[in-house]
Structure formats: structure tokens, C-alpha cells
Amino acid sequence: MPVYGIKVAVAGADSIDYKLPDFELVDQSGQLINNSSLQNKIFVAEFFFTSCPSICPKMQAEMLRFYEKYKDNPEVLILAFTIDPARDSIAKLNDYAHKLNIESSIWHLLTGNKDSIYALAEHFLVSATEDPDAPGGLVHSGNFILVDKQRRLRGYYDGVNEESVTKLLEETDILLREK
């Protein structure tokens, strides 16, 4: 499986694979999620907002497939970053999690500073932006991003396409077998 992102030059060494930067956000339970929370974890990331009138409901239906398969695997997490933190409070994210019937220990609906979340989307190599002409006033990528235990970007999957999400499931199994 490939590693996405530009290789980073390191003084006195060969270049290394791109890794996600450190971040710190809060989930639907008020729990702080940061890089230590992700240690030795494979995770799938997505960008969404709870009032999304377009692709988010279909994305969540597909992500539920992923959740059902890996919810009992302590090596796998789901990180869903809201791109509408002004409206997606911790309480609203908690209500959303209850509607999806998901556990916050596995599927983290994350909120924080809007600029930090939008910058983080860039680090995941996906889009997230305000657009008053778009349904809901926001535009975001519909991709699910697979990240390995070293925080390297390993795959992009169309979150509204069942076949693409099936490939995500298969490639997550491959990463789980890597040592």
C-alpha cells in the first residue's frame, strides 16, 4: 500500500514519509483527543458536519459499516472532524453520536478551533471550506482517509461509494497485519 504526502528531508538522513502533525481536539464526550490517544492505533478520518444536507448522511451510513466491523478491535479508531464547530458543540455531537448509536471510545466526533480544523484538513490532503452557495454553507471532501500507526496517510476512499468503502475495509485488514 502506498504512503501519501511529500517525503520530508531530514538533515544527515534519507528523506522520511510525511506524517500528520500533532493536534488536540475534544470529542463528543468532552474527552481530549491528541497524538497520545492515537498511539499504536490505525484510524480512519473524515470531515463532516451534523447539519449537512448533502453527502454526510450517506457517509455516516458507510462509516457505520466500518464501525460495525472494527468496534471491538482496540487497534482501530474513527476520527470525524466537524467543519462547523460554531454549531457542532460537544452536546450536539453527543446527540449525533446517540442517534448513530456509536461508542465514543471508538468513534470520536471531534470539535475545536475552526481554523485549526481547516488547517488539519489540509494536512490530511482534503478540502474543508465555507461556501455560502453550497448546501449547508460548507464544502468538504467526501473521502475517508486511512492512517497507519505511524500517522502516515495510507489510503483515500470515496465515503459515499460502497465498493470504495469495501476496499477501505480490506486495506485496514492489511494494515492490521503489518508489524
ZAMI-498348 format. One record per atom (N, C-alpha, C): residue number from 1; residue in three letters; atom name; x, y, z. Coordinates in Angstrom, 1 decimal, padded with zeros to 4 digits. Each point is the difference from the previous one (the first is absolute). Example, Ala and Ser with C-alpha at 12.3 -4.5 7.8 and 13.67 -1.06 7.14 Angstrom:
    nr   rest   atom     east    north       up
     1    ALA      N    013.2   -005.7    007.8
     1    ALA     CA   -000.9    001.2    000.0
     1    ALA      C    000.9    001.2    000.0
     2    SER      N   -000.4    001.1   -000.7
     2    SER     CA    000.9    001.1    000.0
     2    SER      C   -000.8    001.1    000.8
//
This chain:
    nr   rest   atom     east    north       up
     1    MET      N    000.8   -001.2    000.0
     1    MET     CA   -000.8    001.2    000.0
     1    MET      C    000.9    001.2    000.0
     2    PRO      N   -000.4    001.1   -000.7
     2    PRO     CA    000.8    001.2   -000.1
     2    PRO      C   -000.1    000.8    001.3
     3    VAL      N    001.0    000.9    000.1
     3    VAL     CA    000.0    001.0    001.1
     3    VAL      C   -000.2    001.4   -000.8
     4    TYR      N   -001.0    000.7    000.4
     4    TYR     CA   -000.3    001.3   -000.7
     4    TYR      C    000.6    001.2    000.7
     5    GLY      N    000.2    001.0   -000.8
     5    GLY     CA    000.7    001.2    000.5
     5    GLY      C    001.4    000.1   -000.5
     6    ILE      N    000.6    001.2    000.1
     6    ILE     CA    001.3    000.2   -000.5
     6    ILE      C    001.0   -000.5    001.0
     7    LYS      N    001.1   -000.6   -000.4
     7    LYS     CA    001.0   -000.5    000.9
     7    LYS      C    000.7    001.3    000.6
     8    VAL      N    000.4   -000.1    001.2
     8    VAL     CA    000.6    001.1    000.8
     8    VAL      C    001.5   -000.2    000.1
     9    ALA      N    000.7    001.0   -000.4
     9    ALA     CA    001.5   -000.1    000.1
     9    ALA      C    000.4    000.2    001.5
    10    VAL      N    001.0   -000.9    000.4
    10    VAL     CA    000.5    000.1    001.3
    10    VAL      C    001.5    000.1   -000.1
    11    ALA      N    000.6    001.0    000.8
    11    ALA     CA    001.4    000.3   -000.1
    11    ALA      C    000.8   -001.3    000.4
    12    GLY      N    000.9   -000.4   -000.8
    12    GLY     CA    000.9   -001.1    000.3
    12    GLY      C   -000.6   -001.4   -000.1
    13    ALA      N   -001.2    000.0   -000.7
    13    ALA     CA   -000.7   -001.3   -000.1
    13    ALA      C   -000.8    000.0   -001.4
    14    ASP      N   -000.4   -001.2   -000.3
    14    ASP     CA   -000.9   -000.1   -001.2
    14    ASP      C   -001.3    000.7    000.4
    15    SER      N   -000.8    000.4   -001.1
    15    SER     CA   -001.3    000.6    000.3
    15    SER      C   -000.9   -001.0    000.6
    16    ILE      N   -001.0    000.5    000.8
    16    ILE     CA   -000.9   -000.9    000.7
    16    ILE      C   -001.4    000.3   -000.6
    17    ASP      N   -000.9   -000.9    000.3
    17    ASP     CA   -001.4    000.1   -000.5
    17    ASP      C   -000.7    001.1    000.8
    18    TYR      N   -000.9    000.7   -000.7
    18    TYR     CA   -000.8    001.0    000.6
    18    TYR      C   -000.9   -000.6    001.1
    19    LYS      N   -000.1    000.7    001.2
    19    LYS     CA   -000.8   -000.4    001.1
    19    LYS      C   -000.9    001.2    000.4
    20    LEU      N   -001.2   -000.4    000.5
    20    LEU     CA   -000.9    001.1    000.5
    20    LEU      C    000.6    000.7    001.2
    21    PRO      N   -000.2    001.3    000.0
    21    PRO     CA    000.5    000.8    001.2
    21    PRO      C   -000.8   -000.3    001.3
    22    ASP      N    000.6    000.4    001.1
    22    ASP     CA   -000.7   -000.1    001.2
    22    ASP      C   -001.3    000.9    000.0
    23    PHE      N   -001.0   -000.5    000.7
    23    PHE     CA   -001.2    000.8    000.2
    23    PHE      C   -000.7   -000.4    001.3
    24    GLU      N   -000.9    000.9    000.4
    24    GLU     CA   -000.7   -000.3    001.2
    24    GLU      C   -001.4    000.6   -000.1
    25    LEU      N   -001.0   -000.9    000.0
    25    LEU     CA   -001.4    000.4   -000.1
    25    LEU      C   -000.8   -000.7    001.1
    26    VAL      N   -001.3    000.3    000.1
    26    VAL     CA   -000.9   -000.6    001.0
    26    VAL      C   -001.1   -000.8   -000.7
    27    ASP      N   -000.3   -001.1    000.5
    27    ASP     CA   -001.1   -000.8   -000.6
    27    ASP      C   -001.3    000.2    000.6
    28    GLN      N   -001.0   -000.8   -000.4
    28    GLN     CA   -001.4    000.2    000.4
    28    GLN      C   -000.2   -000.3    001.5
    29    SER      N    000.9   -000.6    000.6
    29    SER     CA   -000.1   -000.3    001.5
    29    SER      C    000.8    001.0    000.8
    30    GLY      N    000.6    001.0   -000.7
    30    GLY     CA    000.9    001.0    000.7
    30    GLY      C    001.4   -000.5    000.2
    31    GLN      N    000.3   -001.2   -000.5
    31    GLN     CA    001.3   -000.6    000.1
    31    GLN      C    001.0    000.7   -000.9
    32    LEU      N    001.2    000.3    000.5
    32    LEU     CA    001.1    000.6   -000.8
    32    LEU      C    000.6   -001.1   -000.9
    33    ILE      N    000.0    000.2   -001.3
    33    ILE     CA    000.7   -001.0   -000.9
    33    ILE      C    001.2    000.7   -000.6
    34    ASN      N    001.1   -000.6    000.1
    34    ASN     CA    001.3    000.5   -000.5
    34    ASN      C    000.8   -001.2   -000.5
    35    ASN      N    001.3    000.3   -000.3
    35    ASN     CA    000.8   -001.0   -000.5
    35    ASN      C    000.3   -001.2    000.9
    36    SER      N    000.0    000.3    001.3
    36    SER     CA    000.2   -001.1    000.9
    36    SER      C   -001.3   -001.0    000.0
    37    SER      N   -001.1    000.6   -000.3
    37    SER     CA   -001.3   -000.8   -000.1
    37    SER      C    000.1   -001.0   -001.2
    38    LEU      N    000.9    000.4   -001.0
    38    LEU     CA    000.0   -000.7   -001.2
    38    LEU      C    001.2   -001.0   -000.1
    39    GLN      N    000.8    000.0    001.1
    39    GLN     CA    001.2   -000.9    000.0
    39    GLN      C   -000.4   -001.4   -000.2
    40    ASN      N    000.7   -000.7   -000.9
    40    ASN     CA   -000.2   -001.4   -000.4
    40    ASN      C   -001.4   -000.2   -000.5
    41    LYS      N   -000.6    000.9   -000.7
    41    LYS     CA   -001.4   -000.1   -000.5
    41    LYS      C    000.1    000.3   -001.5
    42    ILE      N   -000.8   -000.8   -000.7
    42    ILE     CA   -000.4    000.3   -001.4
    42    ILE      C   -001.3    000.8    000.1
    43    PHE      N   -000.1    001.0   -000.8
    43    PHE     CA   -001.3    000.7    000.0
    43    PHE      C   -000.4    000.5   -001.4
    44    VAL      N   -001.3    000.1   -000.1
    44    VAL     CA   -000.6    000.6   -001.2
    44    VAL      C   -000.6    001.4    000.4
    45    ALA      N    000.4    001.0   -000.8
    45    ALA     CA   -000.5    001.3    000.2
    45    ALA      C   -001.0    000.4   -001.0
    46    GLU      N   -000.9    000.9    000.4
    46    GLU     CA   -001.0    000.6   -000.9
    46    GLU      C   -000.3    001.4    000.4
    47    PHE      N   -000.4    000.9   -000.9
    47    PHE     CA   -000.4    001.3    000.4
    47    PHE      C   -001.5    000.1   -000.4
    48    PHE      N   -000.8    000.6    000.9
    48    PHE     CA   -001.5    000.0   -000.1
    48    PHE      C   -000.5    001.2    000.8
    49    PHE      N   -001.3    000.1    000.0
    49    PHE     CA   -000.7    000.9    001.0
    49    PHE      C   -001.4   -000.6    000.2
    50    THR      N   -000.5    000.2    001.2
    50    THR     CA   -001.3   -000.7    000.4
    50    THR      C   -001.2    000.5   -000.8
    51    SER      N    000.0    001.2   -000.5
    51    SER     CA   -001.2    000.6   -000.7
    51    SER      C    000.2   -000.2   -001.5
    52    CYS      N    001.0   -000.7   -000.5
    52    CYS     CA    000.3   -000.2   -001.4
    52    CYS      C   -001.2   -000.6   -000.7
    53    PRO      N   -000.5    000.8   -001.1
    53    PRO     CA   -001.2   -000.5   -000.7
    53    PRO      C    000.4   -000.8   -001.2
    54    SER      N    001.3   -000.3   -000.3
    54    SER     CA    000.3   -000.6   -001.2
    54    SER      C    000.7   -001.4    000.2
    55    ILE      N    001.3   -000.1    000.0
    55    ILE     CA    000.6   -001.3    000.1
    55    ILE      C    000.2   -000.7    001.3
    56    CYS      N    000.0    000.8    001.1
    56    CYS     CA    000.3   -000.5    001.3
    56    CYS      C   -000.9   -001.2    000.5
    57    PRO      N   -001.3    000.1   -000.2
    57    PRO     CA   -000.8   -001.2    000.4
    57    PRO      C    000.4   -001.3   -000.7
    58    LYS      N    000.3    000.0   -001.3
    58    LYS     CA    000.5   -001.1   -000.7
    58    LYS      C    001.4   -000.5    000.5
    59    MET      N    000.9    001.0    000.3
    59    MET     CA    001.3   -000.3    000.5
    59    MET      C   -000.1   -000.7    001.4
    60    GLN      N   -000.9    000.5    000.8
    60    GLN     CA   -000.2   -000.6    001.3
    60    GLN      C   -000.5   -001.4   -000.1
    61    ALA      N   -000.9   -000.2   -000.9
    61    ALA     CA   -000.5   -001.4   -000.3
    61    ALA      C    001.1   -000.9   -000.4
    62    GLU      N    000.9    000.4   -000.8
    62    GLU     CA    001.2   -000.8   -000.4
    62    GLU      C    001.0   -000.2    001.1
    63    MET      N    000.2    001.1    000.8
    63    MET     CA    000.9   -000.1    001.1
    63    MET      C   -000.5   -000.9    001.1
    64    LEU      N   -001.3   -000.2    000.1
    64    LEU     CA   -000.6   -000.9    000.9
    64    LEU      C    000.4   -001.5   -000.3
    65    ARG      N    000.2   -000.2   -001.3
    65    ARG     CA    000.5   -001.3   -000.4
    65    ARG      C    001.4   -000.3    000.5
    66    PHE      N    000.8    001.0   -000.1
    66    PHE     CA    001.4    000.0    000.6
    66    PHE      C   -000.1   -000.2    001.5
    67    TYR      N   -000.8    000.8    000.6
    67    TYR     CA   -000.2   -000.1    001.5
    67    TYR      C   -000.4   -001.4    000.5
    68    GLU      N   -001.0   -000.5   -000.7
    68    GLU     CA   -000.5   -001.4    000.4
    68    GLU      C    001.1   -001.0   -000.1
    69    LYS      N    000.8    000.1   -001.1
    69    LYS     CA    001.1   -001.0   -000.2
    69    LYS      C    001.1    000.1    001.1
    70    TYR      N    000.3    001.2    000.4
    70    TYR     CA    001.2    000.2    000.8
    70    TYR      C   -000.3    000.5    001.4
    71    LYS      N   -001.2    000.1    000.4
    71    LYS     CA   -000.4    000.6    001.3
    71    LYS      C    000.6   -000.8    001.2
    72    ASP      N    000.3   -001.2   -000.2
    72    ASP     CA    000.6   -000.8    001.1
    72    ASP      C    001.5   -000.2   -000.1
    73    ASN      N    000.6    000.7   -001.0
    73    ASN     CA    001.5   -000.1   -000.2
    73    ASN      C    000.7    001.2    000.7
    74    PRO      N    000.7   -000.2    001.0
    74    PRO     CA    000.7    001.1    000.8
    74    PRO      C    001.0    000.8   -000.8
    75    GLU      N    000.4   -000.6   -001.2
    75    GLU     CA    001.0    000.7   -000.8
    75    GLU      C   -000.6    001.0   -001.0
    76    VAL      N   -001.3    000.1   -000.1
    76    VAL     CA   -000.6    000.8   -001.0
    76    VAL      C   -000.9    001.1    000.5
    77    LEU      N    000.1    001.2   -000.5
    77    LEU     CA   -000.9    001.1    000.4
    77    LEU      C   -000.6    000.7   -001.2
    78    ILE      N   -001.0    000.8    000.2
    78    ILE     CA   -000.6    000.9   -001.0
    78    ILE      C    000.1    001.4    000.5
    79    LEU      N    000.5    000.9   -000.8
    79    LEU     CA    000.1    001.4    000.4
    79    LEU      C   -000.9    000.8   -001.0
    80    ALA      N   -001.0    000.6    000.5
    80    ALA     CA   -000.9    000.8   -000.9
    80    ALA      C    000.1    001.5    000.4
    81    PHE      N    000.6    000.8   -000.8
    81    PHE     CA    000.2    001.4    000.3
    81    PHE      C   -001.1    000.9   -000.5
    82    THR      N   -000.7    000.7    000.9
    82    THR     CA   -001.0    000.9   -000.5
    82    THR      C    000.6    001.2   -000.6
    83    ILE      N   -000.5    000.4   -001.1
    83    ILE     CA    000.4    001.3   -000.7
    83    ILE      C   -000.9    001.1    000.4
    84    ASP      N   -000.9   -000.2    000.9
    84    ASP     CA   -001.0    001.0    000.5
    84    ASP      C    000.1    000.1    001.5
    85    PRO      N    001.1    000.3    000.6
    85    PRO     CA    000.1    000.0    001.4
    85    PRO      C   -000.8    001.0    000.7
    86    ALA      N   -000.4    001.1   -000.7
    86    ALA     CA   -000.8    001.0    000.7
    86    ALA      C   -001.4   -000.5    000.3
    87    ARG      N   -000.5   -000.9   -000.8
    87    ARG     CA   -001.3   -000.6    000.3
    87    ARG      C    000.1   -001.4    000.6
    88    ASP      N    001.0   -000.7   -000.4
    88    ASP     CA    000.2   -001.4    000.5
    88    ASP      C    000.7    000.0    001.4
    89    SER      N   -000.7    000.3    001.0
    89    SER     CA    000.5    000.0    001.4
    89    SER      C    000.2   -001.4    000.4
    90    ILE      N    000.7   -000.1    001.2
    90    ILE     CA    000.2   -001.4    000.5
    90    ILE      C   -001.4   -000.6    000.3
    91    ALA      N   -001.0    000.7    000.5
    91    ALA     CA   -001.3   -000.5    000.2
    91    ALA      C   -000.7   -000.5   -001.3
    92    LYS      N    000.2    000.8   -001.0
    92    LYS     CA   -000.6   -000.3   -001.3
    92    LYS      C    000.6   -001.3   -000.6
    93    LEU      N    001.4    000.0    000.1
    93    LEU     CA    000.7   -001.2   -000.4
    93    LEU      C   -000.4   -001.3    000.8
    94    ASN      N   -000.2    000.2    001.3
    94    ASN     CA   -000.5   -001.1    000.8
    94    ASN      C   -001.3   -000.5   -000.4
    95    ASP      N   -001.0    000.9   -000.3
    95    ASP     CA   -001.3   -000.4   -000.5
    95    ASP      C    000.1   -000.7   -001.3
    96    TYR      N    000.9    000.5   -000.9
    96    TYR     CA    000.2   -000.6   -001.3
    96    TYR      C    000.5   -001.5    000.2
    97    ALA      N    001.0   -000.1    000.9
    97    ALA     CA    000.5   -001.4    000.3
    97    ALA      C   -001.0   -000.9    000.5
    98    HIS      N   -000.9    000.5    000.8
    98    HIS     CA   -001.1   -000.9    000.5
    98    HIS      C   -001.0   -000.4   -001.1
    99    LYS      N   -000.2    001.0   -000.9
    99    LYS     CA   -000.9   -000.4   -001.2
    99    LYS      C    000.7   -001.1   -000.9
   100    LEU      N    001.3    000.1   -000.1
   100    LEU     CA    000.7   -001.0   -000.7
   100    LEU      C    000.2   -001.3    000.8
   101    ASN      N   -000.2    000.1    001.3
   101    ASN     CA    000.1   -001.2    000.9
   101    ASN      C    001.5   -000.5    000.0
   102    ILE      N    000.9    001.0    000.1
   102    ILE     CA    001.5   -000.3    000.0
   102    ILE      C    000.6    000.2    001.4
   103    GLU      N    001.1   -000.6    000.2
   103    GLU     CA    000.8    000.1    001.3
   103    GLU      C    001.0    001.1   -000.2
   104    SER      N    000.1    000.9    000.9
   104    SER     CA    001.0    001.0   -000.1
   104    SER      C    001.4   -000.4    000.2
   105    SER      N    000.2   -001.2    000.6
   105    SER     CA    001.4   -000.6    000.1
   105    SER      C    000.6   -000.4   -001.3
   106    ILE      N   -000.8   -000.2   -001.0
   106    ILE     CA    000.4   -000.5   -001.3
   106    ILE      C   -000.1    001.0   -001.1
   107    TRP      N   -001.2    000.7    000.0
   107    TRP     CA   -000.3    001.0   -001.0
   107    TRP      C   -000.1    001.4    000.6
   108    HIS      N    001.1    000.7   -000.2
   108    HIS     CA    000.1    001.4    000.6
   108    HIS      C   -000.5    001.0   -000.9
   109    LEU      N   -001.1    000.7    000.3
   109    LEU     CA   -000.5    001.2   -000.7
   109    LEU      C    000.7    001.2    000.6
   110    LEU      N    000.9    000.6   -000.8
   110    LEU     CA    000.9    001.0    000.6
   110    LEU      C   -000.3    001.4   -000.4
   111    THR      N    000.2    000.9    001.0
   111    THR     CA   -000.2    001.4   -000.2
   111    THR      C    001.1    000.8    000.6
   112    GLY      N    000.1    001.3   -000.4
   112    GLY     CA    001.0    000.8    000.5
   112    GLY      C    000.0    001.3   -000.7
   113    ASN      N    001.2    000.7   -000.1
   113    ASN     CA    000.1    001.2   -000.7
   113    ASN      C   -000.2   -000.2   -001.5
   114    LYS      N   -000.8    000.8   -000.7
   114    LYS     CA   -000.3   -000.2   -001.4
   114    LYS      C    001.2    000.1   -000.9
   115    ASP      N    000.9    001.0    000.3
   115    ASP     CA    001.2    000.1   -000.8
   115    ASP      C    000.9   -001.2    000.1
   116    SER      N    000.1   -000.5    001.2
   116    SER     CA    000.8   -001.2    000.3
   116    SER      C   -000.5   -001.2   -000.8
   117    ILE      N   -001.4   -000.2    000.0
   117    ILE     CA   -000.6   -001.1   -000.7
   117    ILE      C    000.2    000.1   -001.5
   118    TYR      N   -000.2    001.2   -000.5
   118    TYR     CA    000.2    000.2   -001.5
   118    TYR      C    001.5   -000.2   -000.4
   119    ALA      N    000.9    000.5    000.9
   119    ALA     CA    001.4   -000.3   -000.3
   119    ALA      C    000.3   -001.5    000.1
   120    LEU      N   -000.6   -000.7    000.9
   120    LEU     CA    000.2   -001.4    000.1
   120    LEU      C   -000.5   -000.7   -001.2
   121    ALA      N   -001.2    000.4   -000.6
   121    ALA     CA   -000.5   -000.5   -001.2
   121    ALA      C    001.1    000.0   -001.1
   122    GLU      N    000.7    001.2   -000.1
   122    GLU     CA    001.1    000.1   -001.0
   122    GLU      C    001.1   -001.0    000.3
   123    HIS      N    000.3   -000.3    001.2
   123    HIS     CA    001.0   -001.0    000.4
   123    HIS      C   -000.4   -001.4   -000.4
   124    PHE      N   -001.3   -000.2    000.0
   124    PHE     CA   -000.6   -001.3   -000.5
   124    PHE      C   -000.1    000.0   -001.5
   125    LEU      N    000.4    001.1   -000.6
   125    LEU     CA   -000.1    000.2   -001.5
   125    LEU      C   -001.4   -000.1   -000.6
   126    VAL      N   -001.0    000.6    000.8
   126    VAL     CA   -001.3    000.1   -000.4
   126    VAL      C   -000.5    001.4    000.2
   127    SER      N   -001.2    000.3   -000.6
   127    SER     CA   -000.6    001.3    000.1
   127    SER      C   -001.0    000.2    001.1
   128    ALA      N   -000.1    001.2    000.6
   128    ALA     CA   -001.0    000.4    000.9
   128    ALA      C    000.0    001.5    000.0
   129    THR      N   -001.2    000.6   -000.4
   129    THR     CA   -000.1    001.4   -000.1
   129    THR      C   -001.4    000.5    000.1
   130    GLU      N   -000.1    001.3    000.3
   130    GLU     CA   -001.4    000.6    000.0
   130    GLU      C   -000.3    000.4   -001.4
   131    ASP      N   -001.3   -000.2   -000.4
   131    ASP     CA   -000.4    000.5   -001.3
   131    ASP      C   -001.5    000.3    000.1
   132    PRO      N   -000.4    001.3    000.1
   132    PRO     CA   -001.4    000.3    000.2
   132    PRO      C   -000.9   -000.5   -001.1
   133    ASP      N    000.5   -000.4   -001.2
   133    ASP     CA   -000.8   -000.5   -001.0
   133    ASP      C   -000.2   -001.6    000.1
   134    ALA      N    000.7   -000.6    000.8
   134    ALA     CA   -000.1   -001.5    000.2
   134    ALA      C   -001.1   -000.4    000.9
   135    PRO      N   -000.6   -001.1   -000.2
   135    PRO     CA   -001.0   -000.5    001.0
   135    PRO      C    000.6    000.0    001.4
   136    GLY      N   -000.7    000.6    000.9
   136    GLY     CA    000.5    000.1    001.4
   136    GLY      C    001.1    001.0    000.2
   137    GLY      N    000.5    000.7   -001.1
   137    GLY     CA    001.0    001.1    000.2
   137    GLY      C    001.4   -000.5    000.1
   138    LEU      N    000.2   -001.3   -000.1
   138    LEU     CA    001.4   -000.6    000.2
   138    LEU      C    000.2   -001.0   -001.1
   139    VAL      N    001.3   -000.1   -000.4
   139    VAL     CA    000.4   -001.0   -001.0
   139    VAL      C    001.2   -000.8    000.7
   140    HIS      N   -000.1   -001.4   -000.2
   140    HIS     CA    001.1   -000.8    000.5
   140    HIS      C    000.1   -001.2   -000.9
   141    SER      N    001.2   -000.6    000.2
   141    SER     CA    000.3   -001.3   -000.7
   141    SER      C   -000.9   -001.1    000.5
   142    GLY      N   -000.4   -000.9   -000.9
   142    GLY     CA   -000.8   -001.2    000.4
   142    GLY      C    000.9   -001.2    000.2
   143    ASN      N    001.3    000.2    000.1
   143    ASN     CA    000.9   -001.1    000.1
   143    ASN      C    000.1   -000.4    001.5
   144    PHE      N    000.2   -001.3    000.1
   144    PHE     CA    000.5   -000.6    001.3
   144    PHE      C    001.5   -000.2   -000.2
   145    ILE      N    000.8    000.3    001.0
   145    ILE     CA    001.5    000.0   -000.1
   145    ILE      C    000.5   -001.1    001.0
   146    LEU      N    000.7   -000.9   -000.5
   146    LEU     CA    000.6   -001.1    000.8
   146    LEU      C    001.4    000.4    000.4
   147    VAL      N    000.2    000.0    001.4
   147    VAL     CA    001.3    000.4    000.5
   147    VAL      C    000.5   -001.1    000.8
   148    ASP      N    001.3   -000.3   -000.2
   148    ASP     CA    000.7   -001.1    000.7
   148    ASP      C    000.5    000.4    001.4
   149    LYS      N    000.6   -001.0    000.7
   149    LYS     CA    000.4    000.2    001.4
   149    LYS      C    001.1    001.1    000.1
   150    GLN      N    000.7    000.3   -001.1
   150    GLN     CA    001.0    001.0    000.0
   150    GLN      C   -000.5    001.4   -000.4
   151    ARG      N   -001.3    000.1   -000.1
   151    ARG     CA   -000.7    001.2   -000.5
   151    ARG      C    000.3    000.4   -001.4
   152    ARG      N    000.2   -001.0   -000.8
   152    ARG     CA    000.2    000.2   -001.5
   152    ARG      C   -001.3   -000.2   -000.7
   153    LEU      N   -000.2    000.8   -001.0
   153    LEU     CA   -001.3   -000.2   -000.9
   153    LEU      C    000.2   -001.1   -000.9
   154    ARG      N   -000.9   -001.0    000.1
   154    ARG     CA    000.2   -001.3   -000.7
   154    ARG      C   -001.1   -000.2   -001.1
   155    GLY      N   -001.1    000.7    000.0
   155    GLY     CA   -001.0   -000.2   -001.0
   155    GLY      C   -001.1    001.0    000.1
   156    TYR      N   -000.7    000.2   -001.2
   156    TYR     CA   -001.1    000.9   -000.1
   156    TYR      C   -001.2   -000.8   -000.6
   157    TYR      N   -001.1    000.1    000.5
   157    TYR     CA   -001.2   -000.8   -000.4
   157    TYR      C   -001.2    000.9    000.0
   158    ASP      N   -000.8   -000.1   -001.1
   158    ASP     CA   -001.2    000.8   -000.2
   158    ASP      C   -001.0   -000.5    001.0
   159    GLY      N   -000.3    000.9    001.0
   159    GLY     CA   -000.9   -000.3    001.1
   159    GLY      C   -001.5   -000.2   -000.3
   160    VAL      N   -000.3    000.2   -001.3
   160    VAL     CA   -001.4   -000.2   -000.4
   160    VAL      C   -000.1   -001.2   -001.0
   161    ASN      N    001.1   -000.7   -000.2
   161    ASN     CA    000.1   -001.1   -001.0
   161    ASN      C    000.2   -001.3    000.8
   162    GLU      N   -001.0   -000.9   -000.1
   162    GLU     CA    000.1   -001.3    000.7
   162    GLU      C    001.3   -000.8   -000.4
   163    GLU      N    000.3   -000.1   -001.2
   163    GLU     CA    001.2   -000.7   -000.5
   163    GLU      C    001.2    000.6    000.6
   164    SER      N    000.1    001.3    000.0
   164    SER     CA    001.2    000.7    000.5
   164    SER      C    000.2   -000.3    001.5
   165    VAL      N   -001.1    000.0    000.7
   165    VAL     CA    000.0   -000.3    001.5
   165    VAL      C    000.4   -001.4    000.2
   166    THR      N   -000.5   -000.9   -000.9
   166    THR     CA    000.4   -001.4    000.2
   166    THR      C    001.5   -000.1   -000.2
   167    LYS      N    000.6    000.7   -000.9
   167    LYS     CA    001.5    000.0   -000.2
   167    LYS      C    000.6    000.6    001.3
   168    LEU      N   -000.5    001.0    000.6
   168    LEU     CA    000.5    000.5    001.3
   168    LEU      C    000.0   -001.1    001.0
   169    LEU      N   -001.0   -000.8    000.1
   169    LEU     CA   -000.1   -001.1    001.0
   169    LEU      C    001.1   -001.0   -000.3
   170    GLU      N    000.2   -000.3   -001.3
   170    GLU     CA    001.1   -001.0   -000.3
   170    GLU      C    001.4    000.6    000.3
   171    GLU      N    000.2    001.3   -000.3
   171    GLU     CA    001.3    000.5    000.2
   171    GLU      C    000.3    000.3    001.5
   172    THR      N   -001.1    000.2    000.8
   172    THR     CA    000.2    000.1    001.4
   172    THR      C    000.5   -001.3    000.6
   173    ASP      N   -000.6   -001.1   -000.5
   173    ASP     CA    000.5   -001.4    000.4
   173    ASP      C    001.5   -000.2   -000.4
   174    ILE      N    000.4    000.5   -001.1
   174    ILE     CA    001.4   -000.1   -000.4
   174    ILE      C    000.9    000.8    001.0
   175    LEU      N   -000.4    001.2    000.3
   175    LEU     CA    000.8    000.8    001.0
   175    LEU      C    000.0   -000.7    001.4
   176    LEU      N   -001.1   -000.6    000.4
   176    LEU     CA    000.0   -000.7    001.2
   176    LEU      C    001.0   -001.2    000.1
   177    ARG      N    000.3   -000.5   -001.2
   177    ARG     CA    000.9   -001.2   -000.1
   177    ARG      C    001.5    000.5    000.0
   178    GLU      N    000.2    001.3   -000.4
   178    GLU     CA    001.4    000.6    000.0
   178    GLU      C    000.5    000.1    001.4
   179    LYS      N    001.3   -000.3    000.1
   179    LYS     CA    000.7    000.2    001.3
   179    LYS      C    000.9    001.1    000.0
//
